[in-house]
Amino acid sequence: MAFGWKLYGDGKTPPLGEAVAPDERLSWPRTAGIGAQHVVAMFGATFVFPIIMGLDANLAIMMSGIATILFLIIVKGQVPSYLGTSAAFVGGVAAIRLNGGDSSDVVGAILVAGVVLALVGLLIHFAGLGLINKVLPPAVTGAVVMLIGFNLAPVAAKTYWPQDQWVALAVMAFVIVCSLALRGFLARISILLGLVFGYLLSVLLDATAGQITSPDGTGAEVTRDRINFDAVSDADWFGLPDFTAPSFSLKFSLLVIPAVIALVAENVGHVKAVAEMTKRNLDPVMGRAVFADGVATVVATSVGGSPTTTYAENIGVMAATRVYSTAAYYVAAIVAILLGLVPKFGALVNIVPGGVLGGITVVLYGMIGLLGAKIWKENRVDFANPINLVPLAAGIIIGIGDVTLRFSDDFSLNGIALGSIVAVVAWHVAKALAPAEMKAALEREGTHPAAGTTFGHVHGEEVSADPSSVDQVGRPGVPGTNR
């Protein structure tokens, strides 16, 4: 099935206990409505992370639509999914910019990581998931995800938060309250709601309290408005976003390639979750899905867009509506492409105040890091075992502390790249050198996080592949979403 969908029943909302399959659709007006929900669900994270990475948010939105269409075609319409911006690369991108790289270097490095992800997808397709569990056991995967998130703490604390500490505090509190007090779909877009709240709060404070004196994005003390709409006024209503040609560097590529570990876990987990929800065996397309995300990332970054990943937020929409139709995802993708052709919209997104991002990032970056701990917990990783404790402790501190290993004046490894290499390589060395009883203890741990029933997306959402986590009216329940 590519572009042909069977009409489900009379085209109306499925009754209790039934669902619309990926190769089915509701009436086109209802399908458009579901597609609009998917746009809202992916929107917040998809444009926040490009801003944080210093990339064009408008282009990221547009390329997310193109990436989604590519994904659906490659998986032959069997895995309903939206591909939004991945947060897994944020730490590596920050490291690239701290080492003097520009946006060309950023998208070039991520493009290389996309190629690696696509190759891993091919490997999964032909060799199966067992190989992943051997190379990247849960202990290692959790450590890499953790150091990716916590490496970003200085960016939130020193770059965004000081720009407007009180707005940052208010936005942080608002996001926390929304994620706990709201339910279902609204809880899943708490980041987007926080952005809107912070945006409006900044406008209100500019009108009532006047200008603020604080560090700007460069760290210089500046007296200014919290938000400036001049760029929005100057932008055209229709036109192409700004494209950036990639440039390539081995040093910069090594800084972002560790993110592939996180992307493999979440992509495979996404497929397993969809398989449970749709009651279909999707294992044969597992490798295709990972390969498709790699290809989508390559295509997106080849013109200056952001890296992509499957979005758990959109699984939440499917759980709430019981509509798994890929037609709704095509609608969402087309809407995203059209939004990318409105420069005025992009300008409105790009002027989000730094203080607002401060409140958002302290939550998001912490969630990324804690997802590593979640992987450990769900897979019963034993830190009384020195095989896990010693090498992973070293890798995490190297990653979070941004330790540098210099090989020459032109080449060095640091932070996320060095920490990930130490975590992976040192763990396998430790396992090889360990006595038999320590190796035997590893067998009592769980499998790769991608092979379990629950998984966490590094862009801050969590979904259960267990259909029992969806309540009787189709809303995500507490077991799967912690909502």
C-alpha positions as CSV (number, residue, x, y, z in Angstrom):
1,M,0.0,0.0,0.0
2,A,1.4,3.4,-1.0
3,F,-1.2,6.0,-1.7
4,G,-4.4,3.9,-1.8
5,W,-6.5,3.7,1.3
6,K,-9.7,1.7,1.9
7,L,-12.5,3.8,3.4
8,Y,-13.2,2.6,7.0
9,G,-16.9,1.8,7.4
10,D,-18.9,4.9,6.7
11,G,-15.8,7.1,7.1
12,K,-16.7,8.2,10.7
13,T,-14.9,7.8,14.0
14,P,-14.4,4.1,14.9
15,P,-16.7,2.7,17.6
16,L,-15.3,1.6,21.0
17,G,-13.0,-1.3,20.7
18,E,-12.2,-0.8,17.0
19,A,-9.5,1.1,15.1
20,V,-8.7,2.5,11.7
21,A,-5.8,0.4,10.2
22,P,-2.7,2.0,8.5
23,D,-4.1,1.1,5.1
24,E,-7.6,2.5,5.9
25,R,-8.8,6.1,6.2
26,L,-11.8,8.0,7.5
27,S,-13.6,10.6,5.3
28,W,-11.2,13.2,3.9
29,P,-12.5,16.0,6.2
30,R,-12.0,13.8,9.2
31,T,-8.6,12.6,8.0
32,A,-7.6,16.3,7.6
33,G,-8.7,16.9,11.2
34,I,-6.6,14.0,12.5
35,G,-3.7,15.2,10.3
36,A,-4.0,18.7,12.0
37,Q,-3.7,17.1,15.4
38,H,-0.5,15.4,14.3
39,V,0.9,18.8,13.2
40,V,0.1,20.3,16.6
41,A,1.6,17.2,18.4
42,M,5.0,17.3,16.6
43,F,5.1,21.1,16.3
44,G,6.7,22.2,19.7
45,A,9.7,19.9,19.7
46,T,10.2,20.1,16.0
47,F,10.9,23.8,15.9
48,V,12.4,24.2,19.4
49,F,15.3,21.9,18.8
50,P,16.4,23.7,15.5
51,I,16.4,27.0,17.4
52,I,18.5,25.5,20.1
53,M,20.9,24.0,17.5
54,G,21.1,27.4,15.7
55,L,19.4,26.0,12.5
56,D,16.5,27.4,10.5
57,A,13.3,26.4,12.3
58,N,11.2,27.1,9.2
59,L,13.3,24.8,7.1
60,A,13.2,22.2,9.8
61,I,9.4,22.2,9.7
62,M,9.3,21.9,6.0
63,M,11.9,19.1,5.8
64,S,10.1,17.2,8.6
65,G,7.1,17.0,6.2
66,I,9.4,15.8,3.4
67,A,11.1,13.3,5.7
68,T,7.8,11.9,6.9
69,I,6.7,11.2,3.3
70,L,10.0,9.6,2.6
71,F,9.7,7.4,5.7
72,L,6.1,6.3,4.8
73,I,7.2,5.4,1.2
74,I,10.3,3.4,2.4
75,V,8.3,1.4,5.0
76,K,5.5,0.9,2.3
77,G,2.9,2.5,4.5
78,Q,3.1,-0.2,7.2
79,V,4.4,2.0,10.0
80,P,2.4,5.1,10.7
81,S,4.8,7.8,12.0
82,Y,5.7,11.4,11.9
83,L,9.4,12.4,11.6
84,G,10.2,15.5,13.6
85,T,13.4,17.0,14.8
86,S,15.6,14.8,16.9
87,A,17.0,16.1,20.3
88,A,19.7,13.4,20.3
89,F,22.0,15.7,18.3
90,V,21.7,18.8,20.5
91,G,24.7,18.0,22.7
92,G,26.9,17.2,19.7
93,V,25.9,20.3,17.9
94,A,26.6,22.4,20.9
95,A,30.1,20.9,21.0
96,I,30.6,21.6,17.3
97,R,29.8,25.3,17.8
98,L,32.0,25.5,20.9
99,N,34.8,24.1,18.8
100,G,34.4,26.9,16.2
101,G,32.0,25.1,13.8
102,D,29.2,26.9,11.9
103,S,25.9,25.7,10.6
104,S,27.5,24.1,7.5
105,D,29.7,22.0,9.8
106,V,26.7,21.1,11.9
107,V,24.5,19.8,9.1
108,G,27.5,18.1,7.4
109,A,28.3,16.2,10.6
110,I,24.6,15.2,11.1
111,L,24.4,14.1,7.5
112,V,27.3,11.7,8.1
113,A,25.4,10.4,11.2
114,G,22.4,9.9,9.0
115,V,24.4,7.7,6.7
116,V,25.6,5.7,9.7
117,L,22.0,5.3,10.9
118,A,20.9,4.1,7.4
119,L,23.6,1.6,7.4
120,V,22.6,0.3,10.8
121,G,19.1,0.0,9.4
122,L,20.4,-2.2,6.6
123,L,22.3,-4.3,9.2
124,I,19.2,-4.8,11.2
125,H,17.2,-5.8,8.1
126,F,19.7,-8.5,7.1
127,A,21.2,-9.5,10.5
128,G,18.4,-9.0,13.0
129,L,18.1,-7.2,16.3
130,G,20.3,-9.7,18.2
131,L,23.4,-8.0,16.9
132,I,22.4,-4.7,18.4
133,N,21.9,-6.2,21.9
134,K,25.4,-7.7,21.7
135,V,27.1,-4.4,20.6
136,L,24.9,-2.0,22.5
137,P,23.5,-3.7,25.7
138,P,21.1,-1.7,27.9
139,A,23.9,-0.6,30.3
140,V,25.8,1.0,27.5
141,T,22.8,2.5,25.7
142,G,21.5,4.1,28.9
143,A,25.0,5.6,29.7
144,V,25.2,7.2,26.2
145,V,21.7,8.6,26.4
146,M,22.4,10.0,29.9
147,L,25.6,11.7,29.0
148,I,24.0,13.2,25.8
149,G,21.4,14.9,28.0
150,F,23.4,16.0,31.0
151,N,26.3,17.3,28.8
152,L,23.8,20.0,27.8
153,A,23.3,21.4,31.3
154,P,25.7,24.3,30.8
155,V,23.9,25.4,27.7
156,A,20.6,25.7,29.6
157,A,22.2,27.2,32.7
158,K,24.7,29.6,31.1
159,T,23.2,30.5,27.7
160,Y,19.4,30.6,28.0
161,W,18.4,30.9,31.7
162,P,20.4,34.1,32.4
163,Q,18.8,36.0,29.5
164,D,15.6,36.3,31.6
165,Q,15.7,34.2,34.8
166,W,12.1,35.1,36.0
167,V,10.5,34.2,32.6
168,A,12.6,31.1,32.5
169,L,11.4,30.1,36.0
170,A,7.8,30.8,35.1
171,V,8.0,28.8,31.9
172,M,9.6,25.9,33.7
173,A,6.9,25.8,36.4
174,F,4.2,26.1,33.7
175,V,5.5,23.1,31.8
176,I,5.8,21.0,34.9
177,V,2.2,21.9,35.9
178,C,0.9,21.2,32.4
179,S,2.6,17.8,32.2
180,L,1.0,16.7,35.5
181,A,-2.3,18.5,35.6
182,L,-3.4,18.0,32.0
183,R,-4.4,14.7,30.5
184,G,-4.0,12.9,27.2
185,F,-3.3,15.0,24.1
186,L,-2.9,18.3,26.0
187,A,-0.3,16.8,28.4
188,R,1.7,15.6,25.3
189,I,2.0,19.1,24.0
190,S,3.0,20.7,27.3
191,I,6.3,21.9,25.7
192,L,4.3,23.7,23.0
193,L,1.9,25.2,25.6
194,G,4.9,26.3,27.6
195,L,6.4,28.1,24.6
196,V,3.1,29.9,23.9
197,F,2.8,30.9,27.6
198,G,6.4,32.2,27.7
199,Y,5.9,34.0,24.4
200,L,2.8,35.8,25.7
201,L,4.4,36.5,29.1
202,S,7.4,38.1,27.4
203,V,5.1,40.4,25.3
204,L,3.1,41.3,28.4
205,L,6.2,42.1,30.5
206,D,7.6,44.3,27.6
207,A,4.4,46.3,27.6
208,T,4.1,46.6,31.4
209,A,7.6,46.3,33.0
210,G,9.7,47.7,30.1
211,Q,13.0,46.6,28.8
212,I,15.4,44.1,30.6
213,T,19.1,44.3,31.1
214,S,20.7,40.9,31.0
215,P,23.2,38.8,29.0
216,D,22.1,38.1,25.4
217,G,22.9,34.9,23.5
218,T,26.5,35.9,23.3
219,G,26.9,36.6,27.0
220,A,27.2,40.4,26.7
221,E,25.1,42.5,29.0
222,V,22.4,44.3,26.9
223,T,19.4,46.5,27.6
224,R,16.7,45.3,25.2
225,D,13.1,44.2,24.8
226,R,12.4,40.6,25.6
227,I,10.9,40.0,22.2
228,N,11.4,42.0,19.0
229,F,8.9,41.7,16.1
230,D,10.9,43.7,13.5
231,A,12.1,40.5,11.8
232,V,8.5,39.3,11.5
233,S,7.4,42.6,9.9
234,D,10.3,42.4,7.4
235,A,9.7,38.8,6.4
236,D,7.7,37.8,3.3
237,W,4.5,35.9,3.5
238,F,5.6,33.4,0.9
239,G,9.0,32.1,-0.2
240,L,11.6,29.5,0.3
241,P,13.5,29.1,3.6
242,D,17.2,29.7,3.8
243,F,19.2,26.6,2.6
244,T,22.7,25.7,4.0
245,A,25.1,23.5,2.1
246,P,26.9,21.0,4.4
247,S,30.6,20.8,4.9
248,F,32.3,17.7,6.3
249,S,34.9,17.2,9.0
250,L,35.9,13.9,10.7
251,K,36.3,15.7,14.1
252,F,32.8,17.2,14.0
253,S,31.2,14.0,12.7
254,L,32.6,12.1,15.7
255,L,30.9,14.5,18.0
256,V,27.4,13.6,16.7
257,I,27.7,10.0,15.7
258,P,27.0,8.8,19.3
259,A,23.5,10.1,18.8
260,V,22.9,7.2,16.4
261,I,22.8,4.8,19.5
262,A,19.8,6.7,20.9
263,L,18.1,6.9,17.5
264,V,18.3,3.1,16.9
265,A,16.7,2.5,20.3
266,E,13.8,4.9,19.8
267,N,13.1,4.0,16.2
268,V,13.0,0.2,16.9
269,G,10.9,1.0,20.0
270,H,8.6,3.1,18.0
271,V,8.0,0.2,15.5
272,K,7.3,-2.2,18.4
273,A,4.9,0.2,20.0
274,V,3.0,0.6,16.7
275,A,3.0,-3.1,16.2
276,E,1.3,-3.7,19.6
277,M,-1.3,-0.9,18.9
278,T,-2.2,-2.1,15.4
279,K,-1.9,-5.8,16.3
280,R,0.4,-6.5,13.4
281,N,3.8,-8.1,13.1
282,L,6.1,-5.3,12.0
283,D,9.4,-7.0,12.7
284,P,10.0,-7.6,9.0
285,V,10.0,-3.8,8.4
286,M,12.1,-2.9,11.5
287,G,15.3,-2.4,9.5
288,R,13.4,-0.5,6.9
289,A,12.2,2.0,9.6
290,V,15.7,2.6,10.9
291,F,17.0,2.9,7.4
292,A,14.2,5.3,6.5
293,D,15.0,7.6,9.4
294,G,18.7,7.6,8.3
295,V,17.7,8.5,4.7
296,A,15.4,11.2,5.9
297,T,18.1,12.7,8.1
298,V,20.5,12.7,5.1
299,V,17.9,14.4,2.9
300,A,16.9,17.0,5.5
301,T,20.5,18.0,6.4
302,S,21.7,18.0,2.8
303,V,19.9,21.4,2.4
304,G,20.5,22.7,6.0
305,G,17.6,21.1,7.8
306,S,17.5,19.3,11.1
307,P,18.0,15.6,12.0
308,T,14.9,13.6,12.2
309,T,13.4,10.9,14.4
310,T,10.1,9.1,14.9
311,Y,7.9,11.0,17.3
312,A,6.2,9.5,20.4
313,E,3.9,12.6,20.6
314,N,2.2,11.3,17.4
315,I,1.8,7.8,18.8
316,G,-0.2,9.6,21.6
317,V,-2.5,11.1,18.9
318,M,-3.0,7.6,17.5
319,A,-3.8,6.1,20.9
320,A,-6.3,8.9,21.6
321,T,-8.1,8.7,18.3
322,R,-7.6,5.0,17.5
323,V,-6.8,6.1,13.9
324,Y,-3.6,4.6,12.6
325,S,-4.2,5.7,9.0
326,T,-1.1,6.8,7.2
327,A,-3.3,9.1,5.2
328,A,-3.5,11.4,8.2
329,Y,0.3,11.5,8.3
330,Y,0.5,12.5,4.6
331,V,-1.9,15.3,5.4
332,A,0.3,16.4,8.4
333,A,3.4,16.2,6.2
334,I,1.8,18.4,3.5
335,V,0.7,21.0,6.1
336,A,4.3,21.1,7.5
337,I,5.7,21.6,4.0
338,L,3.3,24.5,3.3
339,L,4.2,26.1,6.7
340,G,7.9,26.0,5.6
341,L,7.0,28.1,2.6
342,V,5.8,31.0,4.9
343,P,8.9,33.0,5.9
344,K,6.8,35.2,8.2
345,F,5.9,32.1,10.2
346,G,9.5,31.2,10.4
347,A,10.5,34.6,11.7
348,L,7.8,34.4,14.3
349,V,9.3,31.1,15.5
350,N,12.9,32.3,15.4
351,I,12.3,35.3,17.8
352,V,11.3,33.1,20.8
353,P,13.0,34.8,23.7
354,G,16.1,33.2,25.3
355,G,14.4,33.2,28.7
356,V,11.6,31.1,27.4
357,L,14.1,28.6,26.0
358,G,15.8,28.6,29.4
359,G,12.6,27.4,31.0
360,I,12.1,24.8,28.3
361,T,15.6,23.5,28.1
362,V,16.1,22.8,31.8
363,V,13.2,20.4,31.6
364,L,14.0,18.9,28.2
365,Y,17.7,18.4,28.8
366,G,17.1,16.8,32.2
367,M,14.5,14.5,30.6
368,I,16.9,13.4,28.0
369,G,19.5,12.5,30.6
370,L,17.0,10.7,32.9
371,L,15.8,8.6,30.0
372,G,19.2,6.9,30.2
373,A,18.4,6.0,33.9
374,K,15.0,4.8,32.7
375,I,16.7,2.4,30.3
376,W,18.8,1.0,33.1
377,K,15.9,0.6,35.4
378,E,13.6,-1.2,32.9
379,N,16.4,-3.6,31.9
380,R,17.5,-4.3,35.5
381,V,21.1,-3.1,34.9
382,D,23.2,-4.2,37.9
383,F,25.6,-1.6,39.1
384,A,27.0,-3.9,41.8
385,N,28.7,-5.6,38.8
386,P,32.1,-3.8,38.1
387,I,31.6,-4.6,34.4
388,N,28.8,-2.0,34.4
389,L,30.0,0.3,37.1
390,V,33.6,1.1,36.3
391,P,33.7,1.8,32.6
392,L,30.3,3.5,32.4
393,A,31.2,5.8,35.3
394,A,34.3,6.9,33.4
395,G,32.4,7.5,30.2
396,I,29.6,9.4,31.8
397,I,31.9,11.8,33.7
398,I,33.9,12.4,30.5
399,G,30.8,13.2,28.6
400,I,29.1,15.4,31.2
401,G,32.4,17.1,32.2
402,D,33.4,17.7,28.6
403,V,36.8,16.1,29.1
404,T,39.2,16.6,26.1
405,L,41.7,14.1,24.7
406,R,44.0,15.9,22.3
407,F,45.8,13.9,19.6
408,S,47.3,16.9,17.7
409,D,46.7,20.6,17.1
410,D,44.2,19.7,14.5
411,F,42.3,16.7,16.1
412,S,40.9,16.0,19.5
413,L,38.0,14.1,21.0
414,N,35.9,15.5,23.9
415,G,32.6,15.5,25.6
416,I,29.9,13.3,24.1
417,A,32.1,11.7,21.5
418,L,34.9,10.7,23.9
419,G,32.5,9.7,26.6
420,S,30.5,7.5,24.3
421,I,33.6,5.8,22.9
422,V,34.8,5.1,26.4
423,A,31.4,3.8,27.5
424,V,31.1,1.4,24.5
425,V,34.7,0.3,24.1
426,A,35.7,0.1,27.8
427,W,32.5,-1.8,28.6
428,H,33.4,-4.5,26.1
429,V,37.0,-4.6,27.3
430,A,35.8,-4.9,30.9
431,K,33.5,-7.8,29.9
432,A,36.3,-9.6,28.1
433,L,38.6,-9.3,31.1
434,A,36.0,-10.0,33.8
435,P,35.8,-13.4,35.7
436,A,33.1,-15.8,34.7
437,E,30.8,-15.0,37.6
438,M,30.6,-11.3,36.6
439,K,29.8,-12.3,33.0
440,A,27.1,-14.7,34.2
441,A,25.5,-11.9,36.2
442,L,25.0,-9.9,33.0
443,E,22.7,-12.6,31.7
444,R,20.2,-11.8,34.4
445,E,19.7,-8.3,33.0
446,G,17.2,-7.3,30.4
447,T,17.5,-7.0,26.7
448,H,18.2,-4.0,24.5
449,P,15.7,-1.2,25.3
450,A,14.4,-1.4,21.8
451,A,13.3,-5.0,22.4
452,G,11.2,-4.2,25.4
453,T,7.6,-3.1,25.6
454,T,8.2,0.5,26.6
455,F,10.6,3.0,25.3
456,G,11.5,6.6,25.7
457,H,12.0,9.2,23.0
458,V,15.0,11.5,23.6
459,H,12.9,14.5,22.6
460,G,11.1,14.2,25.9
461,E,8.1,11.9,25.4
462,E,7.4,8.4,26.5
463,V,5.0,5.8,25.2
464,S,4.1,2.3,26.1
465,A,3.8,-0.5,23.5
466,D,1.5,-2.2,25.9
467,P,-2.1,-1.8,24.7
468,S,-3.3,-2.1,28.3
469,S,-1.9,1.4,28.9
470,V,-4.7,2.9,26.8
471,D,-7.9,3.3,28.8
472,Q,-11.4,2.4,27.6
473,V,-12.0,5.5,25.7
474,G,-8.7,5.4,23.9
475,R,-6.8,7.9,25.9
476,P,-3.2,7.2,27.0
477,G,-3.3,6.0,30.6
478,V,-0.9,6.3,33.4
479,P,1.0,3.0,32.9
480,G,2.3,4.1,29.5
481,T,2.7,7.9,29.7
482,N,3.1,8.8,33.3
483,R,0.5,11.5,32.7
